[in-house]
Amino acid sequence: MAGRLLPEVHDVDTEGFWAAANDGRLAVQVCTSCGSVLHMPRSYCRFCKSWAVEWRSIGPTARLYAWITVDRQLHPSFPVPYTVVLVEPDDAPQARLVGHLPGVPELHVGQEMQLWFERLDEETVLPQWKPKL
């Protein structure tokens, strides 16, 4: 199997997300002026135009928003079948976060999802989601 594809963890806009994940936390970027969740992360708030933004930790639970099961091999790192999930964090419902599940799990919209962390190397940790038991 080919090596895993790795995200760029030192990107100016998303570095706080990856640093939090490496510490075992889930974080979203928030405008400190108006409180809006800024997802996708950026240096300024598109709502109030403030440049005062910060990373805030959120809880480890979410609701399943959507999913798709992939049954054609697109990359050697991802054997099929697998399911890509899109979740809405309970503490930041304005954000949508992506996760990967092997196989074809039974899922339904609104299903409770639980965060877990997948360590890929010494500085890369992926927040992942699985159905809450």
Short mmCIF file of the C-alpha atoms (twelve columns), coordinates in Angstrom:
data_MODEL
# 
_entry.id   MODEL 
# 
loop_
_atom_site.group_PDB 
_atom_site.id 
_atom_site.type_symbol 
_atom_site.label_atom_id 
_atom_site.label_alt_id 
_atom_site.label_comp_id 
_atom_site.label_asym_id 
_atom_site.label_seq_id 
_atom_site.Cartn_x 
_atom_site.Cartn_y 
_atom_site.Cartn_z 
_atom_site.pdbx_PDB_model_num 
ATOM 1   C CA . MET A 1   0.000   0.000  0.000  1 
ATOM 2   C CA . ALA A 2   1.252   3.499  -0.800 1 
ATOM 3   C CA . GLY A 3   2.098   5.905  2.006  1 
ATOM 4   C CA . ARG A 4   -0.715  8.042  3.339  1 
ATOM 5   C CA . LEU A 5   -1.318  11.453 1.884  1 
ATOM 6   C CA . LEU A 6   -0.555  14.079 4.526  1 
ATOM 7   C CA . PRO A 7   -2.121  17.511 4.980  1 
ATOM 8   C CA . GLU A 8   0.072   20.616 5.125  1 
ATOM 9   C CA . VAL A 9   0.097   21.212 8.883  1 
ATOM 10  C CA . HIS A 10  2.110   24.464 8.734  1 
ATOM 11  C CA . ASP A 11  -0.332  26.440 6.587  1 
ATOM 12  C CA . VAL A 12  -0.880  30.002 7.877  1 
ATOM 13  C CA . ASP A 13  -4.692  29.644 7.912  1 
ATOM 14  C CA . THR A 14  -5.039  26.109 9.316  1 
ATOM 15  C CA . GLU A 15  -1.958  25.620 11.515 1 
ATOM 16  C CA . GLY A 16  -3.984  26.164 14.718 1 
ATOM 17  C CA . PHE A 17  -6.352  23.328 13.781 1 
ATOM 18  C CA . TRP A 18  -3.463  20.903 13.235 1 
ATOM 19  C CA . ALA A 19  -1.598  22.036 16.361 1 
ATOM 20  C CA . ALA A 20  -4.726  21.428 18.473 1 
ATOM 21  C CA . ALA A 21  -5.200  17.972 16.930 1 
ATOM 22  C CA . ASN A 22  -1.575  17.134 17.694 1 
ATOM 23  C CA . ASP A 23  -2.361  18.018 21.341 1 
ATOM 24  C CA . GLY A 24  -5.485  15.810 21.336 1 
ATOM 25  C CA . ARG A 25  -7.965  18.684 21.019 1 
ATOM 26  C CA . LEU A 26  -10.459 19.723 18.349 1 
ATOM 27  C CA . ALA A 27  -10.431 23.449 17.573 1 
ATOM 28  C CA . VAL A 28  -12.270 25.861 15.292 1 
ATOM 29  C CA . GLN A 29  -11.379 29.422 14.452 1 
ATOM 30  C CA . VAL A 30  -13.657 32.069 15.991 1 
ATOM 31  C CA . CYS A 31  -13.942 35.833 15.552 1 
ATOM 32  C CA . THR A 32  -13.339 37.444 18.943 1 
ATOM 33  C CA . SER A 33  -15.315 40.546 17.895 1 
ATOM 34  C CA . CYS A 34  -18.637 38.991 16.860 1 
ATOM 35  C CA . GLY A 35  -18.274 35.336 17.922 1 
ATOM 36  C CA . SER A 36  -18.770 33.833 14.454 1 
ATOM 37  C CA . VAL A 37  -17.190 30.468 13.704 1 
ATOM 38  C CA . LEU A 38  -14.874 30.944 10.731 1 
ATOM 39  C CA . HIS A 39  -14.852 27.748 8.778  1 
ATOM 40  C CA . MET A 40  -12.979 27.546 6.468  1 
ATOM 41  C CA . PRO A 41  -10.377 29.313 8.626  1 
ATOM 42  C CA . ARG A 42  -9.095  32.714 7.496  1 
ATOM 43  C CA . SER A 43  -7.277  35.710 8.935  1 
ATOM 44  C CA . TYR A 44  -10.346 37.949 9.122  1 
ATOM 45  C CA . CYS A 45  -14.056 37.659 9.842  1 
ATOM 46  C CA . ARG A 46  -16.205 37.799 6.731  1 
ATOM 47  C CA . PHE A 47  -19.193 38.799 8.877  1 
ATOM 48  C CA . CYS A 48  -17.901 41.848 10.801 1 
ATOM 49  C CA . LYS A 49  -14.580 42.395 8.928  1 
ATOM 50  C CA . SER A 50  -12.521 42.128 12.129 1 
ATOM 51  C CA . TRP A 51  -8.984  40.764 12.080 1 
ATOM 52  C CA . ALA A 52  -9.364  39.558 15.696 1 
ATOM 53  C CA . VAL A 53  -9.579  35.768 15.364 1 
ATOM 54  C CA . GLU A 54  -8.486  32.895 17.596 1 
ATOM 55  C CA . TRP A 55  -8.597  29.115 17.829 1 
ATOM 56  C CA . ARG A 56  -11.019 27.696 20.409 1 
ATOM 57  C CA . SER A 57  -11.326 24.120 21.573 1 
ATOM 58  C CA . ILE A 58  -14.708 22.461 21.104 1 
ATOM 59  C CA . GLY A 59  -16.191 19.224 22.378 1 
ATOM 60  C CA . PRO A 60  -15.725 15.774 20.873 1 
ATOM 61  C CA . THR A 61  -19.288 15.157 19.686 1 
ATOM 62  C CA . ALA A 62  -21.077 15.920 16.446 1 
ATOM 63  C CA . ARG A 63  -24.072 14.962 14.330 1 
ATOM 64  C CA . LEU A 64  -23.762 13.258 10.966 1 
ATOM 65  C CA . TYR A 65  -24.654 15.756 8.261  1 
ATOM 66  C CA . ALA A 66  -23.923 13.701 5.125  1 
ATOM 67  C CA . TRP A 67  -21.770 10.830 3.840  1 
ATOM 68  C CA . ILE A 68  -20.708 9.035  0.703  1 
ATOM 69  C CA . THR A 69  -19.308 5.553  0.254  1 
ATOM 70  C CA . VAL A 70  -16.467 5.173  -2.230 1 
ATOM 71  C CA . ASP A 71  -16.296 1.830  -4.040 1 
ATOM 72  C CA . ARG A 72  -13.739 2.653  -6.766 1 
ATOM 73  C CA . GLN A 73  -10.066 2.867  -5.921 1 
ATOM 74  C CA . LEU A 74  -9.005  6.507  -6.355 1 
ATOM 75  C CA . HIS A 75  -5.646  6.348  -4.593 1 
ATOM 76  C CA . PRO A 76  -3.550  3.411  -3.366 1 
ATOM 77  C CA . SER A 77  -3.588  4.832  0.193  1 
ATOM 78  C CA . PHE A 78  -7.332  4.288  0.479  1 
ATOM 79  C CA . PRO A 79  -8.504  0.711  -0.105 1 
ATOM 80  C CA . VAL A 80  -12.170 0.432  -1.006 1 
ATOM 81  C CA . PRO A 81  -14.802 0.463  0.165  1 
ATOM 82  C CA . TYR A 82  -14.578 3.407  2.547  1 
ATOM 83  C CA . THR A 83  -16.986 6.089  3.676  1 
ATOM 84  C CA . VAL A 84  -16.345 9.825  3.866  1 
ATOM 85  C CA . VAL A 85  -18.453 11.493 6.547  1 
ATOM 86  C CA . LEU A 86  -19.344 15.154 6.943  1 
ATOM 87  C CA . VAL A 87  -20.242 16.092 10.511 1 
ATOM 88  C CA . GLU A 88  -21.678 19.138 12.264 1 
ATOM 89  C CA . PRO A 89  -19.916 19.624 15.625 1 
ATOM 90  C CA . ASP A 90  -22.316 20.069 18.543 1 
ATOM 91  C CA . ASP A 91  -20.302 23.058 19.846 1 
ATOM 92  C CA . ALA A 92  -19.862 24.693 16.404 1 
ATOM 93  C CA . PRO A 93  -22.871 23.848 14.208 1 
ATOM 94  C CA . GLN A 94  -21.764 26.444 11.636 1 
ATOM 95  C CA . ALA A 95  -18.755 24.250 10.773 1 
ATOM 96  C CA . ARG A 96  -18.644 21.018 8.780  1 
ATOM 97  C CA . LEU A 97  -15.749 18.634 9.397  1 
ATOM 98  C CA . VAL A 98  -14.714 15.604 7.354  1 
ATOM 99  C CA . GLY A 99  -13.798 12.115 8.510  1 
ATOM 100 C CA . HIS A 100 -12.971 8.696  7.046  1 
ATOM 101 C CA . LEU A 101 -14.511 5.349  8.008  1 
ATOM 102 C CA . PRO A 102 -13.390 2.035  6.554  1 
ATOM 103 C CA . GLY A 103 -16.034 -0.108 4.896  1 
ATOM 104 C CA . VAL A 104 -19.746 0.597  4.582  1 
ATOM 105 C CA . PRO A 105 -21.116 1.400  8.045  1 
ATOM 106 C CA . GLU A 106 -24.822 1.826  8.720  1 
ATOM 107 C CA . LEU A 107 -25.389 5.570  9.037  1 
ATOM 108 C CA . HIS A 108 -28.285 8.013  9.156  1 
ATOM 109 C CA . VAL A 109 -28.570 11.804 9.071  1 
ATOM 110 C CA . GLY A 110 -28.403 13.281 12.560 1 
ATOM 111 C CA . GLN A 111 -26.619 10.240 13.990 1 
ATOM 112 C CA . GLU A 112 -24.412 10.994 16.990 1 
ATOM 113 C CA . MET A 113 -20.712 10.882 16.091 1 
ATOM 114 C CA . GLN A 114 -17.681 10.680 18.382 1 
ATOM 115 C CA . LEU A 115 -14.256 12.210 17.774 1 
ATOM 116 C CA . TRP A 116 -11.074 10.139 17.753 1 
ATOM 117 C CA . PHE A 117 -7.561  11.028 16.652 1 
ATOM 118 C CA . GLU A 118 -5.507  9.162  14.058 1 
ATOM 119 C CA . ARG A 119 -1.747  9.783  14.336 1 
ATOM 120 C CA . LEU A 120 -0.073  9.559  10.906 1 
ATOM 121 C CA . ASP A 121 3.433   10.673 11.879 1 
ATOM 122 C CA . GLU A 122 5.237   12.666 14.584 1 
ATOM 123 C CA . GLU A 123 3.511   15.949 13.695 1 
ATOM 124 C CA . THR A 124 0.386   14.922 11.801 1 
ATOM 125 C CA . VAL A 125 -2.778  13.931 13.646 1 
ATOM 126 C CA . LEU A 126 -6.131  13.672 11.869 1 
ATOM 127 C CA . PRO A 127 -9.346  14.297 13.780 1 
ATOM 128 C CA . GLN A 128 -11.666 11.467 12.707 1 
ATOM 129 C CA . TRP A 129 -15.297 10.600 13.437 1 
ATOM 130 C CA . LYS A 130 -17.080 7.342  14.201 1 
ATOM 131 C CA . PRO A 131 -20.656 6.538  15.229 1 
ATOM 132 C CA . LYS A 132 -21.138 7.067  18.951 1 
ATOM 133 C CA . LEU A 133 -21.914 3.880  20.836 1 
# 
